[in-house]
Amino acid sequence: MQKKSWNNNLKQANKAKNDEFYTQLSDIEKELGHYNEHFKGKVVFCNCDDPEESNFWNYFALNFEHLWIKKLVSTHYETEKPSYKLEIVLDINKDWKINKLDTIKTPLKQNWDFRSPECIEILKESDIVVTNPPFSLFREYVAQLFEYDKKFIIVWNQNAITYKEIFKLIKENKIWLGYGFTGGAAHFINKHYEDYATAWNHKEWMIRVSGVTWFTNIEIKKRHEDLILYKTYNEIEYQKYDNYNAINVDKTKDIPMDYKWEIGVPITFLDKYNPEQFDLVKFRKGNDEKDLVINWKCPYFRIIIKNKKL
Ligand SMILES: C[S@@+](CC[C@H](N)C(=O)[O-])C[C@H]1O[C@@H](n2cnc3c(N)ncnc32)[C@H](O)[C@@H]1O
């Protein structure tokens, strides 16, 4: 089994431009099970999903009737040649079930880059986009979803929170974290693992990635649950930043319940973030627009929050 940090894996993926880590069905089931009612009567589009490889396609094809989906579309991306799309809409084979056996395959003129005009036409007709987009194109991918005002559930890495454009969307409550294994690890199927066909068992071509996070703009219950706080403020434990008037907290669970001014918390706080309980004030920088400093050290990315209920 390959064990490397996300950053190394990400660098590798970007460098090789392979973007070919495939999500396991079990991880998809764990997350998407929380959104069942949102798929009813909807056109679901998996726009970075080779239907022969993607478990997103498998998940929706298997659960098409159970979720009352209106239409499922998935696309096969080719780097340099025309591609095809697969759709499930009706009981084509008249066996009284709608599933993979009712798949319609249509050739396309373009290569099915998610930014291609053909792909954008389908995007416009879709209600919800669900996928694990290419590692190297995340910002562009998210920008396009907002440009066309789409609902989405996508999996990526918690590092995305630290991107200026993504944090802005989180702060404006336009995107939030799903249930997922935020800050945790997941295994992806690495299609470009050298010689994986001869690997001695399947684990050799699974790759471990830490900080895997689901991002969505679909309303979920979790986002409205208060974080239970139990600690109280004291000056010794909760020190202020040298360049910003806020106290530093290293673990989300240690946020003092009685502190009504600004508090710096780690990015994993977003996993527990309820916009009715806290405001997100700013990200990472002090008054001098330099990274937050405490006792001459910069703690790893901090988000400044404020308790709205005090
Ligand atoms: C990280 S993989 C994930 C695959 C699949 N969504 C899954 O989770 O199993 C990203 C996929 O996006 C495809 N891809 C890369 N660049 C793309 C682009 N510009 N447009 C559409 N798909 C692209 C890759 O071929 C790859 O299949």
PDBQT file of the ligand as one rigid body, heavy atoms in Angstrom, charges set to zero:
ROOT
HETATM    1  C1  LIG A 401      -9.929  12.546  -9.636  1.00  0.00    +0.000 C 
HETATM    2  S1  LIG A 401     -10.591  11.639 -11.012  1.00  0.00    +0.000 S 
HETATM    3  C2  LIG A 401     -12.095  11.151 -10.343  1.00  0.00    +0.000 C 
HETATM    4  C3  LIG A 401     -12.859  10.246 -11.210  1.00  0.00    +0.000 C 
HETATM    5  C4  LIG A 401     -14.265   9.941 -10.712  1.00  0.00    +0.000 C 
HETATM    6  N1  LIG A 401     -15.031  11.180 -10.635  1.00  0.00    +0.000 N 
HETATM    7  C5  LIG A 401     -14.219   9.283  -9.376  1.00  0.00    +0.000 C 
HETATM    8  O1  LIG A 401     -14.304   9.936  -8.363  1.00  0.00    +0.000 OA
HETATM    9  O2  LIG A 401     -14.036   8.067  -9.307  1.00  0.00    +0.000 OA
HETATM   10  C6  LIG A 401     -10.976  12.979 -12.096  1.00  0.00    +0.000 C 
HETATM   11  C7  LIG A 401     -11.554  12.545 -13.440  1.00  0.00    +0.000 C 
HETATM   12  O3  LIG A 401     -11.730  13.719 -14.216  1.00  0.00    +0.000 OA
HETATM   13  C8  LIG A 401     -11.320  13.450 -15.538  1.00  0.00    +0.000 C 
HETATM   14  N2  LIG A 401     -10.897  14.729 -16.104  1.00  0.00    +0.000 N 
HETATM   15  C9  LIG A 401      -9.670  15.292 -16.117  1.00  0.00    +0.000 A 
HETATM   16  N3  LIG A 401      -9.706  16.490 -16.710  1.00  0.00    +0.000 NA
HETATM   17  C10 LIG A 401     -10.994  16.691 -17.068  1.00  0.00    +0.000 A 
HETATM   18  C11 LIG A 401     -11.669  17.733 -17.739  1.00  0.00    +0.000 A 
HETATM   19  N4  LIG A 401     -11.011  18.822 -18.137  1.00  0.00    +0.000 N 
HETATM   20  N5  LIG A 401     -12.996  17.612 -17.958  1.00  0.00    +0.000 NA
HETATM   21  C12 LIG A 401     -13.675  16.509 -17.535  1.00  0.00    +0.000 A 
HETATM   22  N6  LIG A 401     -13.088  15.480 -16.894  1.00  0.00    +0.000 NA
HETATM   23  C13 LIG A 401     -11.766  15.566 -16.672  1.00  0.00    +0.000 A 
HETATM   24  C14 LIG A 401     -10.200  12.440 -15.417  1.00  0.00    +0.000 C 
HETATM   25  O4  LIG A 401     -10.051  11.691 -16.599  1.00  0.00    +0.000 OA
HETATM   26  C15 LIG A 401     -10.697  11.596 -14.244  1.00  0.00    +0.000 C 
HETATM   27  O5  LIG A 401     -11.481  10.541 -14.700  1.00  0.00    +0.000 OA
ENDROOT
TORSDOF 0
